[in-house]
Amino acid sequence: MFAIFKREFTAYFTSPIGYVFAAACILISGLVFYLFTLGQGSTDLTPVFHFMYFVLMIFVPVLTMRLMSEEKRQKADQLLLTAPVSLTGLVAGKFLSAYAVFLLGVFILPVYGIVLSFFATISWITLWGNFVGILLLGGVYVAMGLFVSSLTENQMIAAVGSMFLNLVIFLMNTLATVIPVRVISNTLRSISIFNRYVDFTLGMFVAANILFFITVMAIFLFLTVRVLERRRWA
């Protein structure tokens, strides 16, 4: 697993993808921080985190689009599938490599709070709630992007497919409000990632929400393993 992680992580920085992702996250979050926190004379960083929610919907799929699809396009996936590493280790290594790059892009977010704390009193519980929410959300996006990438050999299709999937889970709460069938509506609300994420932005560390995000990650990683297992024996 470590060999896969090292190989994939290095690949992000032998191409522009890793640098572009990290730079985009830092520049966009910095601009929002300047406009909506410093510019408003506020110590509330929630607008920055909320904006990053939507930014990551677009940028994380770009980060994950090549993880599986590129090897499938180059017909090198069979070599990887027959390598002396379990499929679970293979998927975990790829997931962790993309997640590590994701962390490099969002590490700046709590730094804004530290800077503000020198000049005003801030709500640390809200800051860390927002940050933990972003970390869990990023893990879900990476896991879903990895799964979609395993389904196609076209990187662009993998990126667009992941963005569409991210949009669907974002709109789940909206769909719940227009569906008249109460059972379906309540089910959609209960599995809405956005609803779970909002709790973190309020500084609420609910164990059920943390478990929910981890479970969603595990489900998509499991599905990715199943896709590869099916391809191995095809």
DASULBEL-V261444 format. One record per backbone hydrogen bond with DSSP energy under -1.0 kcal/mol. NH is the residue of the N-H (numbers start at 1). CO is the residue of the C=O. Records with the same first field share a line. If there is no record, write none. Layout:
BEGIN
NH=CO, CO
END
This chain:
BEGIN
5=1
6=2
7=3
8=4
9=5
10=6
11=7
12=8
13=10
18=12
20=16
21=17
22=18
23=19
24=20
25=21
26=22
27=23
28=24
29=25
30=26
31=27
32=28
33=29
34=30
35=31
36=32
37=33
38=33
39=34
41=38
42=37
49=45
50=46
51=47
52=48
53=49
55=51
56=52
59=55
60=56
63=59
64=60
65=61
67=64
72=68
73=69
74=70
76=71
77=71
80=76
81=77
82=78
83=80
85=83
90=86
91=87
92=88
93=89
94=90
95=91
96=92
97=93
98=94
99=95
100=96
101=97
102=98
103=99
104=100
105=101
106=102
107=103
109=106
112=108
114=110
115=111
116=112
117=113
118=115
119=116
120=116
124=122
127=123
128=124
129=125
130=126
131=127
132=128
133=129
134=130
135=131
136=132
137=133
138=134
139=135
140=136
141=137
142=138
143=139
144=140
145=141
146=142
147=143
148=144
149=145
150=146
151=148
158=154
159=155
160=156
161=157
162=158
163=159
164=160
165=161
166=162
167=163
168=164
169=165
170=166
171=167
175=171
176=172
179=175
185=181
186=182
187=183
188=184
189=185
190=186
191=187
196=192
197=193
198=194
199=195
201=197
203=200
204=199
206=204
210=206
211=207
212=208
213=209
214=210
215=211
216=212
217=213
218=214
219=215
220=216
221=217
222=218
223=219
224=220
225=221
226=222
227=223
228=224
229=225
230=226
231=227
232=228
233=229
END
